Amino acid sequence: QVQLVESGGGLAQPGGSLRLSCAASGFTFSDYDMSWARQAPGKGREWVSGINGDGGGTAYADSVKGRFTISRDNAKNTLYLQMSSLKPEDTALYYCAKDGPDSGPGDYSYKDLADGSRDWGQGTQVTVSS
């Protein structure tokens, strides 16, 4: 079955950086788009970024555009999220998700996919505080 295991969370200072990883198994990784989402205390889950099967198509929420970079290594079945210029409002539990089948070259088409239609990992906590 699908398994997604996130790692790399922790405590960072404002302006700092962290890199999250998500190890995937149980499916053909390169055949699927993937994404990251987050949930802050007392708030709903927010989609953060997505990437297509070959890594050539990406999309970002306005709140992280220019600061976060999503990437994937299909040889290692691993998804990444490089987070820079972190802000206290980035504090949240970050989740990795398996979306639908590959959107195709240069495209990512699952930004508005319902939560129930994705497979989720357990999450990794990111706290940004001085």
N, C-alpha and C positions, 0 to 999 in steps of 0.2 A: 504494500500500500504506500501511498504518498507519505514521505517523511521530510520535514523541513526543520532544520535545527539552526537557530540564530546564535551568533556569538559576537563579541567585540564591544558590547555596551559597557557603560561605567560612568564615572564622574569626570566631567570636563569643565574647565573654566570658560567663562564667556570669551568668545574670540578664538577658542581652541578648536581642535579637530579630533574626530574619532572615525574609525572605519569599521563598519558592521559587515559580517559575513553570514551567509546562509548556505549550509550544506544540504543538498537535495538528493533524494533517493526514491526509488520505487516507480519511476517513470523516466521516459526518454527526455532528459532535461532540455536539449536543444530544440525540441519540437514545440515548446510552450513559451509564451510570454510569461514574464515574472514581474512582480512588483513589491514595493515596500509601502507599508501603512503605519500609522502611529495612533496611540490613544493616550491622551493626557488625563490626569486625574479629574474625574467628574465630567468628562466630555466623551463624545462619540468617537468612533474610529475614523481617522482621516487618511485618505489616500495621499501618498507622498510622491511616488515616482514609479514609472514602469519602463520595461525594456522588452524588445521583441526577441525572437528566437536566436538570431545571429548577432544581436547586440548593436545593430546599425540603426535602430529606431528607438528613441527614448522620449519620455515626457515627464514633466515635473509640475507639482503644485506651485502656484505663484509664491507661496510662503517660503519655498526653499530654492527657487530658481536662482542660479548663479552661485549658490553656496554648497549644494549637494550634487554629487555625481554618481549615477547608477552605472554598474558595469557587470559583466558576467564572464566566467571562464568555463566554456562548455566542456573542455577536456577534464576539468576538475569538478564538474557539476556544482558549481558554486556561484552564488549571486553576491554582489557587494554593494555597499552604499558608503561612499566617502563623504563625510560631513565636515565642512569647514565653516569658519566664522560663526561658530555656534552661539545661540542666544538662549537665555533662560526659558523662553517660550518653546524651545525645541525639546524641553524635558517631557518625556513620554515613554511608554512601552512601545518598542518598535517591532513590527511583525513583517515577516517575509511571506509572500503568497505566490501560489501557482495560479496563473490566470488561464485563459483559453489557449487553443492552438495558435501557433505562430502567426502573427499578423502579416508577415511578408516583408520584403525588403524595404527598409526605411520607414516603417510604420509601427505604431503601437496603438491598439484600438480598444483597450479594456479599462480606460480611466473610470468609466461610469458603471462598470460591472458590479452587480450586487454582491455584498459580502458573502452571502450564502452560496454563491456560485464560484467562490475561490476556495482553495485549500490553504490552510494557515499553519504557520509554525506556532510555537509557544511564546515567542517574544523575548526580547532582550531590553533591559532597562537602560535608558540614557538619561542622565541627570546633568544639567548645566547650571552650575552655581559657583560663586566665588567663596 
